[in-house]
């Protein structure tokens, strides 16, 4: 009486449900196995079609993979063969490397303007002489005597030679003072120097060139921005070569001028070759272009000289 239990009808119903559930479990297992079987069949069919397609078109996936690996290896080997130089060889730079000329240092052994003898250019006007000082002897004096160059721009005296150029007083716009003092105050853009005609007959080239360079160096010291133009000394006539009193040989002039050219190239000066411009076909100054002494010029020759000078400027 104190025991709780199910009614006879309820107990029978629970037993019936249990039996019913047990009967349904095998059916679930059967359906899962069918699904697995179908999946296996589908996979096998797909694999079979895949293999059939490979055989039909002659493609071998493994072979393609092998070829790709071989190609990459060949490229790697080729790259190593190109980039690794053999012993004793020099590796050439790659074509794609930037040009090295942009980073190369500028050559400073010779100034960029040093093109000697000065080449012909578009002629300058006579105003060009306002930026110049002309240093020399009586031949240079003639530039102002014939009024081709303003007298204030000519630092020259009759009889001046290279041994006195450092101490000689000349007329300048600042008074009669040493040449270097005048250049220091004027600070011209160009200094033209023509010295040697007085001295070529008795001074050695070694002596003249040594003192010539001492003077040009001093010019650069007192006026650093001034550019120096070395003028060759002009030829003389055949009569002056045979003069009994003071003969001058054109052969000696040519040797001296060649040394002036070397000096100009060595120290970065300009070189104006008026000697060649004034020579005749025989290599001498024509008599018609010279004064009676066979050394100085007439006015027509100065016209030729000035025209040549204005057509052969540094810039």
C-alpha positions, 0 to 999 in steps of 0.5 A: 500500500505504501509502494508507488507503482504504475497502473497496469495500463501504463506499465504495458504502454511503457514496455511497448514503447521500449520494444518499439524503439529497439525495433527502429535502431537497426533502421537508422544504422542501415540508412547511414551505411547507405549514405557512406556507400553512395559517397564512396561510389561517387568519389570512385567515379570522380577519380576514375573520370579524372584519370581517364581525362589525364590519359586522354589528353596525355597530361601527367600532373606529376610530370608537369610539377617535375618540369616546373621544378627543373625549369626553376633549377635551370634558371637558378643555375644560369643566374649563378653562372652569370653572376659568379665570375670565374677566377681572374675575371672581372664582373661586368656591371648589370645593364640596369645599374644607373650610370656612374658618370653622375657621381664621378668627381669632376676633373680638376687637373685643368680648368674647363676653359683651357682650350689652347690656342684660343679658337675662333668665336663670334666676334666681340665688340670693342667694349670687350676691352673695358674688362681687360688690361694689356701688359707689354712693351712698345708693341702693346703700347701701339694698341693705345697709340692707334686708339684701338684700346683705351689708354687706361687699359694698357699697362705698357712701356717702351723697352719693357722686358720680362725681367722688369715687369714686377718693378716697372712703373706704368701710367694707369688711371690710378697714377703711375704705379707698379703694374701689379698695383694697378691690376690689384685696384682694377681687378679686370676680368682678363689680363693679356700679357705679351712679353719676350720680344725685348729679350729673345735675342739675349735672354735664355728661354729658361730665364724668361719663362721662370720670371714670366710665371712669377709675374702671372702667379703674382697677378693671380694672387692680387686679383684671384678672379682675373683670368690670364691670357698669354699672347705669343710674341709676333714674328719679325721680317726677314730683314730683321733676321739679318740685321747687323746690330740686333738680329732676331730669329723667327726660329727662336721666336717659334721655340719660345712661343711653344714654351709659352703654350706649354706654360699656359696649358700647365697652369690653366692660362689662355693662349692667344696665337697672334704669331701664326695670324701675322706670319706670311707664307714664308713664316716671317712678318711681311715687310708691308705689315711692318715698320722700318725696324722689321719688328713693330707694326703699322696701323693696318697690322694693328687692325688685323691684330685687334680683329683677330683678338676680338674673334679669339676671346676666352668666352 
